[in-house]
Amino acid sequence: MVCPNSNPVVQKVCELYDQISRLENLSPSKDVNMLFTDLVYTCMPPNPIDVSKLCPKIQKIRSHLIKICGEAEGLLESHFSNILGSFENPLDHLDIFPYFDNYIKLSLLEYNILTKNTTKIPNKIAFIGSGPLPLTSLVLATKHLSSTYFHNYDIDVGANSQAAALVAADPGLSERMTFHTTDIMDVTCALKDYDVVFLAALVGMDKEDKVKVVDHLAKYMAPGATLMLRSAHGARAFLYPVLDPCDLRGFEVLSVYHPTDEVINSVIIARKLSLPIVQPLDGLGAYVLPSKCACAEIHAFNPLNKMNLIEEFTMEE
């Protein structure tokens, strides 16, 4: 177990957590922006720390910090979505969002990973957890996948209203972008329609909830369809939940990418296996799916390169 004083990064994160948890409001402000920027820069450098081996006290802090970060991120996106909505052509001004460049790089990374591991341009993509400012969908739709249809799912009706208002000013894009207000756990047959499903980093605020979502997708996605999800690695796991490749039951994990630049999220790409569901003998209605797990070394993503190849190996379970 790692104690809080034995690692300078963990110690710094705990100090920032103490300050952040005392904030009365997480809406964008000078103090809020400063503290979260400091937190991100503390967690950004590559770090071999394994958050699963932290002591219980730090585990509890990490769990709470992820929820706080998720709330703050939602408020930040909502704030800038409202600002963008005041422009006649909102999509011309996306770069006012302070982390827009990160989304440009992350979307390029995900597009390159997708094209490296699939053979055709997807016709329909589902993005789960799109939020009030669906930057990934917007960037992919306008810069990389200009003929693909995007279906954005979010449980928050207000977030979807904000997001839809941004797209409405662009007739061409609004024809290719749909917003669904629903819990993805209530979506079943419709999931078979998508060639690719993206799972946002903050859908499932802890590993247990995220695995439930992945199991649901494994049950209803079309065989051979692609799942792309975001995780975190090293100290970045203080900011986002971590999902291990071998947690993806019912999928063949193709590759795992851990960027080491300002792109915070790791990216996992997997393919839905064409195997039947195995019902257990306990009669509880649960299902068990086999998986194929691909493990990869840390990959430093350079957006100027199309894709740096890395050594991989596969392990069947």
C-alpha positions in Angstrom: 0.0 0.0 0.0 1.2 3.5 -0.9 1.0 6.0 2.0 0.2 9.6 1.3 3.7 10.9 2.4 5.7 8.3 0.5 5.0 9.8 -3.0 5.3 13.5 -3.8 2.6 13.3 -6.5 0.2 11.7 -4.1 1.0 14.2 -1.4 0.4 17.1 -3.8 -2.8 15.6 -5.0 -4.0 15.3 -1.4 -3.1 18.9 -0.7 -5.1 20.1 -3.8 -8.0 17.8 -2.9 -8.2 19.5 0.5 -8.4 22.9 -1.2 -10.8 21.8 -3.9 -13.2 20.1 -1.4 -13.5 23.4 0.5 -14.7 25.3 -2.5 -18.3 26.5 -2.1 -19.0 26.3 -5.8 -17.4 24.4 -8.6 -18.6 26.7 -11.4 -15.8 28.3 -13.4 -14.0 31.1 -11.5 -10.5 32.3 -11.0 -10.0 30.1 -7.9 -11.7 27.0 -9.4 -9.8 27.3 -12.6 -6.4 27.7 -10.9 -6.9 24.7 -8.6 -8.1 22.3 -11.3 -5.3 23.5 -13.6 -2.8 22.8 -10.9 -4.3 19.4 -10.3 -4.2 18.4 -14.0 -0.5 19.5 -14.3 0.3 17.6 -11.2 -1.2 14.4 -12.6 -0.1 14.8 -16.2 3.6 13.7 -16.2 4.1 9.9 -16.8 4.1 8.2 -13.5 4.4 4.5 -12.7 2.1 4.8 -9.7 -0.6 2.0 -9.5 -3.7 3.6 -8.0 -5.1 0.2 -7.1 -2.3 -0.2 -4.5 -3.0 3.1 -2.7 -4.0 2.8 1.0 -7.7 2.9 1.8 -7.6 6.6 2.9 -6.1 7.7 -0.5 -8.5 5.4 -2.4 -11.4 7.2 -0.7 -9.9 10.6 -1.6 -9.4 9.5 -5.2 -12.9 8.2 -5.5 -14.3 11.5 -4.2 -11.9 13.6 -6.3 -13.1 11.9 -9.5 -16.7 12.8 -8.7 -15.7 16.4 -8.0 -13.7 16.6 -11.2 -16.7 15.2 -13.1 -19.0 17.8 -11.6 -16.6 20.6 -12.3 -16.1 19.4 -15.9 -19.8 19.3 -16.5 -20.2 22.9 -15.2 -17.3 24.1 -17.3 -18.8 22.6 -20.5 -22.2 24.0 -19.7 -20.8 27.4 -19.1 -19.0 27.5 -22.4 -21.9 25.9 -24.2 -24.1 28.8 -23.1 -21.5 31.3 -24.3 -21.2 29.5 -27.7 -25.0 29.4 -28.0 -25.0 33.2 -28.0 -23.1 33.3 -31.4 -24.9 33.2 -34.7 -22.6 30.4 -35.8 -21.5 28.6 -32.6 -19.3 26.0 -34.3 -17.1 28.8 -35.7 -16.0 29.7 -32.2 -15.3 26.3 -30.5 -11.8 27.4 -29.9 -12.9 29.7 -27.0 -13.2 26.5 -24.9 -9.9 26.4 -22.9 -9.2 22.7 -23.6 -10.3 22.7 -27.2 -6.8 21.9 -28.4 -6.8 18.8 -26.2 -10.0 17.6 -27.9 -8.5 18.2 -31.3 -5.5 16.0 -30.4 -7.6 13.4 -28.6 -10.1 13.2 -31.6 -7.1 12.8 -34.0 -5.7 10.1 -31.8 -9.0 8.2 -31.6 -9.6 8.6 -35.4 -6.1 7.2 -36.2 -6.7 4.3 -33.8 -10.1 3.7 -35.4 -8.8 3.7 -38.9 -5.8 1.5 -38.0 -8.0 -1.2 -36.5 -11.1 -1.1 -38.8 -11.5 -1.6 -42.5 -14.3 0.8 -43.4 -15.6 4.3 -42.6 -18.4 3.9 -40.0 -21.9 4.8 -41.2 -23.3 5.4 -37.7 -21.5 6.2 -34.4 -23.0 6.3 -30.9 -21.4 8.6 -28.4 -22.5 7.8 -24.8 -22.2 10.6 -22.3 -21.9 13.5 -24.9 -22.8 16.3 -22.4 -23.7 19.9 -23.1 -20.6 20.5 -25.3 -20.1 17.3 -27.4 -16.7 18.3 -28.7 -15.5 14.8 -29.7 -18.6 14.3 -31.9 -18.3 17.7 -33.4 -14.6 17.4 -34.2 -14.9 13.9 -35.6 -17.9 14.9 -37.7 -16.4 18.0 -39.1 -12.7 17.1 -39.5 -12.5 13.4 -39.9 -15.8 11.6 -40.6 -17.7 14.0 -42.9 -20.3 11.4 -44.0 -20.9 9.6 -40.7 -24.0 9.9 -38.7 -23.6 10.6 -35.0 -26.1 9.7 -32.3 -25.3 11.3 -28.9 -26.7 9.9 -25.7 -26.9 11.7 -22.4 -29.1 11.2 -19.4 -29.4 15.0 -18.8 -32.1 16.7 -20.9 -30.6 20.1 -20.2 -27.2 19.0 -21.5 -28.8 17.7 -24.7 -30.8 20.9 -25.2 -27.6 22.9 -25.0 -25.7 20.6 -27.3 -28.5 20.4 -29.9 -28.7 24.2 -30.0 -25.1 24.4 -31.0 -25.6 22.1 -34.0 -28.9 23.6 -35.1 -27.2 26.6 -36.8 -25.4 24.2 -39.2 -28.0 22.6 -41.5 -25.6 20.0 -42.9 -24.3 18.9 -39.6 -27.7 18.9 -37.9 -28.8 16.3 -40.4 -26.0 13.9 -39.3 -26.2 14.6 -35.6 -29.0 13.3 -33.3 -29.4 13.7 -29.5 -31.1 11.1 -27.3 -32.0 11.8 -23.7 -32.0 8.5 -22.0 -30.0 6.2 -19.7 -27.9 4.0 -21.9 -28.8 1.0 -19.7 -32.3 1.4 -21.1 -31.1 1.2 -24.7 -31.1 -2.3 -26.2 -32.0 -3.1 -29.8 -30.9 0.3 -31.1 -27.3 -0.5 -30.1 -27.1 -3.0 -32.9 -27.4 -0.2 -35.4 -24.0 1.3 -34.6 -20.7 0.4 -36.3 -18.8 2.2 -33.5 -19.7 3.1 -29.9 -17.7 5.6 -27.9 -18.0 5.5 -24.1 -17.1 8.8 -22.5 -14.6 8.8 -19.6 -17.1 9.9 -17.0 -19.9 7.5 -17.8 -19.7 5.3 -14.8 -17.9 7.2 -12.0 -16.2 4.2 -10.6 -15.0 0.9 -12.1 -18.0 -1.2 -10.9 -20.5 1.1 -12.6 -18.4 1.4 -15.8 -18.1 -2.4 -16.0 -21.9 -2.7 -15.8 -22.2 -0.3 -18.8 -19.6 -2.3 -20.8 -21.4 -5.6 -20.0 -24.7 -4.0 -21.2 -22.9 -2.9 -24.5 -21.5 -6.4 -24.9 -25.0 -7.8 -24.6 -26.6 -5.6 -27.2 -24.0 -4.3 -29.6 -23.7 -5.9 -33.0 -21.1 -8.7 -33.4 -18.0 -7.2 -34.9 -18.9 -3.6 -33.9 -16.2 -1.5 -32.4 -16.1 -0.1 -28.9 -13.9 2.8 -28.1 -13.6 3.9 -24.5 -11.5 6.2 -22.4 -9.6 5.3 -19.3 -6.6 6.7 -17.4 -3.1 5.6 -16.5 -0.6 6.4 -13.7 -1.4 9.5 -11.7 -4.0 10.6 -14.3 -6.2 8.0 -12.6 -6.8 10.6 -9.9 -8.8 12.5 -12.5 -10.8 9.7 -14.3 -11.9 6.2 -13.6 -9.7 3.3 -14.8 -11.0 0.4 -16.7 -8.6 -2.5 -17.3 -8.6 -4.2 -20.7 -9.5 -7.6 -19.2 -12.7 -6.1 -17.7 -14.2 -5.9 -21.3 -16.1 -9.2 -21.2 -17.5 -10.0 -24.6 -14.9 -8.0 -26.5 -11.6 -8.6 -28.1 -9.4 -5.8 -27.0 -7.3 -4.7 -30.0 -5.1 -2.0 -28.5 -4.5 0.2 -25.5 -2.9 3.6 -25.9 -1.5 5.7 -23.0 -0.6 9.2 -24.3 2.1 11.0 -22.4 1.4 14.5 -23.5 -1.4 16.9 -22.5 -4.0 14.4 -23.8 -5.1 13.0 -20.4 -7.2 10.0 -21.3 -6.0 6.6 -22.3 -7.9 5.1 -25.2 -8.9 1.4 -25.5 -10.3 0.0 -28.7 -12.2 -3.3 -28.8 -14.3 -5.5 -31.1 -17.5 -7.1 -30.0 -17.0 -10.9 -30.1 -19.4 -13.1 -32.2 -20.0 -15.5 -29.3 -23.3 -16.5 -27.6 -24.1 -15.4 -24.1 -23.4 -18.1 -21.5 -26.1 -18.2 -18.9 -25.0 -19.2 -15.4 -26.6 -22.1 -13.4 -27.7 -19.8 -10.5 -30.7 -18.5 -12.5 -30.1 -14.9 -11.5 -30.2 -13.6 -15.0 -26.6 -12.6 -15.1 -24.4 -13.4 -18.1 -20.8 -14.3 -18.5 -18.9 -13.5 -21.7 -15.4 -14.6 -22.7 -12.9 -11.9 -23.6 -9.7 -11.6 -25.5 -7.3 -9.1 -24.0 -4.6 -7.2 -25.8 -2.0 -5.5 -23.6 0.3 -2.7 -24.8 3.2 -0.7 -23.5 2.9 3.1 -22.8 2.6 4.9 -26.1 3.7 8.5 -26.4 1.3 9.9 -29.0 2.6 12.5 -31.3 -0.2 14.2 -33.3 2.2 15.0 -36.1 2.6 11.3 -36.8 -0.3 9.3 -38.2 0.3 6.5 -35.7 3.4 5.1 -34.0 3.1 1.3 -33.9 3.8 -0.4 -30.6 4.5 -4.0 -29.6 1.4 -5.9 -28.5 0.5 -9.4 -27.5 -2.8 -11.1 -27.1 -3.9 -13.3 -24.2 -7.1 -15.4 -24.5 -9.1 -15.9 -21.3 
